[in-house]
Amino acid sequence: MAISPAMSASPPIVRTVAALRAQVGAWRAQGDRIGFTPTMGALHEGHLSLVRLAREHAGKVVASIFVNPTQFGPNEDFDAYPRDEARDAALLAEAGCDLLFAPDVAEMYPPGAATTITVSGVSEPLDGQARPGHFAGVATVVAKLLNQCAPDVAVFGEKDFQQLQVIRRLVRDLDLPVEILGAPTARAEDGLALSSRNAYLTPAERTVAAALNRTLAEAGRRVRAGEAVAAAEAAAVDALLAAGFRQVDYVEIRRPDDLGRLGPSAISGPARILAAAFLGRTRLIDNMAI
């Protein structure tokens, strides 16, 4: 469903780390808790739900918009990624955002920047294999944003479940003084997870896209009924290809905390099924708890 922002003022916009820290410092001196929601823009209801959740846990909410070049591979869609700051700012205002941090690349990665953060283990399977270098880019930019904003709580969506687990591990390992909240995946009426990249889908592809969520739900039902993990994963891949997806990067059932592999037999505890597949030129991801 398209979102049309009302004619409301946007939140104040700062573009430098110094200005961000000055405003956050002033709020903190007044006794406010700070909530933070990082985004790459092209906002939809899923992003806005993160801002609203941050508002429930903090007196002031900061959102960032930064299309981070270091998490895109050489053949991915960095240049084509949708950008509309004015629209996004108006939506953020309606959702309760108090400040928008919108730096440029030079502000985030000054000339000579040479440090990259790698989170071993949880970042290695799934998208770590399908998109080499992606999570190093994510971990580095998130560590920088959390350091720059110094929030009390930061909110990330469960749609990017592996990313969420990478960030949780990053925060634990580096002793960063921030609470990380995961927000439920926002979905369209037919179950498709909301994503900025859904805008790439043609009308025909958009109809097929709903099969991703249905296929994962069916795989979950099968393993809960006692089917072997490997068999349910293979059946899900076949179902996606039969539905019209041109390539399946993975459909895998993993432990939810560290995304480690389960045995090939039936599950005996909490699990998460995760998938990534191409529909036309659009790469869609989804996951759900089992």
N, C-alpha and C positions, 0 to 999 in steps of 0.2 A: 504494500500500500504506500503510495507516495505521500510525503509529508510536505505540507505547505506552511511555512512559518508565518505567523501573524506579523503585522507591522509593529514590532516591539523593538526597543533599543537593544543593541548588542551589549554584552558585558564589556568592561574596559579591556583593552588589548595591550599586552606588553610583548616586546620582541627581543629583549635582552635578559640574560640571567640576572644581571644586577637589578633591573627593574622588578623582576619576579621576586627576588629575595627581599627587596625593600618592602613590597606590599605584603608579602607573607609575614615578614618580621613585624610589621605594624599591627597586623591582625593578631599575631601571637602575643604581642605585648598587651593587647586588650583582653587576653584570656581566651581567644577563639581557638577551637580545634580546626585543623585544616584537612579537608578531603581533596583527593586528586583523582582525575580520570584522564589518562593519556589516550589520545586518538590519532589517527592519520587523516581525519576529516572525512568528507563524503558521508556525513552523519545520517543515521537512520534511527528507528525507534530503539534498537538494541543499545546504541551508544547513549541515547537519552535516558534509558533505564539505569545505566551505570551512574550518570550524574545524579539522578534522583535518589539512588541508593547511597551515594556519597553524602548527599544532603541529610539523610537520616542519621548519619554518624558524625557530622561535623557542622560547625557554625558557618564556615566559609568553604566554598568549593572552587577549586581551580581545575580547568580543563586545558589540555594542550592539543594543538594540531601541528603535527610535524610528519611529513612523508619521509620516512627514514631511508636514505639510499643504501645504507649498509646491510639492510635485511632483504634486499632484492637481489636475485641472481642476474647474471649478464643477459639472459634471454627472457626476463620477466617484465612486468608491466609498470616499472617505475615512471617512465615518461607518460604513459597513458592513464595512470591512476587518477581518478576524478578529483578535481579540486574546485571548491567554491566557498571561499572563506566567509563571504558576506552572508550567504544562506546558513552556513554552519553556525556562525556567531549568533544569528537571530534564534535559531533552534536552541542553542545553549542557554540563551537568556530565558526562554520560556521554561526550560527544564530546571532552572534555579542555579545556574553557574554564576559565580561572582567575578571571575577573572579568567581571561583567555590568554594563554601563553602560546605565541605563534612565532617561533624563531625561524631564521633561515638556516641553510646548511652551514654557512660560515660561522654562525653563532654556536651551533652544536658541535661542529668539527673544525676548530680553528686550524689554520695552516700549521703543519707539523704534528698534528694529533697522531699519536702512534700506539695508543693503548686499546686493546680489545679484551673483552671478558668472555670466557668460555665456561659454560656450566656442563661438566661431564655427566655421563649417566643418563639422566632424564631427557637430555636434549639430543641423544644420539639416534634412537630409532625413529620410525614413522617419518615426520617431516624433516627430521635431522638427516635422514638418508635421501629423501626425495628432493630436498632443497639444501644442498651443502652450503654451510656458512650462514644460513638464515638465522639460527638461534644465537650465534655469536653477535650478529647485528642487533637482534632483539635485546639480548642481555646487556650489551654495551649501552644502548640508548636508554633502556629503562633504568639502569644504574645511574646514568647521568641525570635523567629527569627526576628520579627520587632524591638524588643529592641536591639538585638545583631547587626543587620545590620544598623539600623537607616536610612532607605531609605527615599527619598522624595516621591517616588511613588512605589507602589507594585501592581503587576498584577496577577489576578486569573481568571480562566476560568468559563464561565457561565454554562458549562456542570454540574459542581457541584454547582447548583444554591443555594441550601439551605446553603451549606458551605460558599458561597460568601456572603449571607445575614447575616450569623452568624458573619463573619469577619467584615463586615461593622458595625454591631451593637457593636461588641467588640471595634473597633477603636473609634467609637463615644463615647461610655460609658467611656472609659479609657482616652479620650482626647489624643490619640496618634497622633503625628504630621506627619502623612503620608496620602497621597491620595491613595485610593483604586480604581483601575480600573478593570472593568469586561470585559473580552474578549469573543467575540462570539464563540460558540461551533464549533470546527473543525469536519468535517464529511467526511466519505467515500462517494464515488459516489452514493451508494445506500441509503444514509441518515444515516447510523449507526454512532453514536457519537464515535469519536476516544477515546480509553481508553487503558491503559496498560494492563488491564485485558482481552481485546479482544484476547490476545495471548492464553488464556486458551480455546477458542472455537475450536471445531472440525470443519472440512470443512462443514459438514452438518449443524451444529449449526450456523456457520457463515452466511449461506444462510437464515436461519430462523430469525437471529438477526435483519435484516433490518425491520421486521414487527413492531418492537417497535416504531421507528420513524413514520412509516406510520399510526400506530394506534393512536398515539397522534395527528397527523395532522388531522385525520378523526374526532376525538373527538372535536378538536378545531373548525372544520367546523360545527359540529352539534350544539355546544352551540352558535356559532355566528349566526346560523340560527334560534335560539330561543328555542332549546331543553333544558329541565331542566338539571342542573348540575349533579344531582344524576344519572339521566338516562344515560347521556353521559359517566360518570365514570364507571357505571356498564357494559355498552356495551363494553367499552375499555378493561376491565378485561376479559370479555368473549372472545373477539377477540384475546387477547394474549394467553389465554389458548388453544383456537382452533388452533392457529398458531404453537403451540408446546412448549411454555414456560411451565415449570413444576410448577411454583409457582409465584404468583404476590404478592409482599409485599404491594404495593399501586399503584393506579392511582387516583390522586386527583387534583382538580382545586382549586387554592388558590389565595388569594391576593398576589401580587408580592412583596410588601414592607416588610410585617411582616409574610407572609405565614399563615395568619389567614384564617379561614374557610369562604367561601361564603355561602349564603343561597342555599337551594336545587333547587330554581327556576332558571330562565334564568339569565345570567350575565348582568350587566348594566354598567360595566367599565372595566379597565384593569384587566387581570387575567393571571395566569401562570398554565399550566398543568405539573405535575411532576409524574414520574413513576419509580418504581424499580421492577425488575422481574428476576427470575432465569431461565437460559437456560442451562440445564445440571447442572454442578457445578458452572457456572459463573453467578455472579450477575451483571446485567446491569442496568444503570440508564440513564434517559434522561429527558428533559424538553423542553418546548417552550412557547413563549409568545402567549397569545390569545388577 
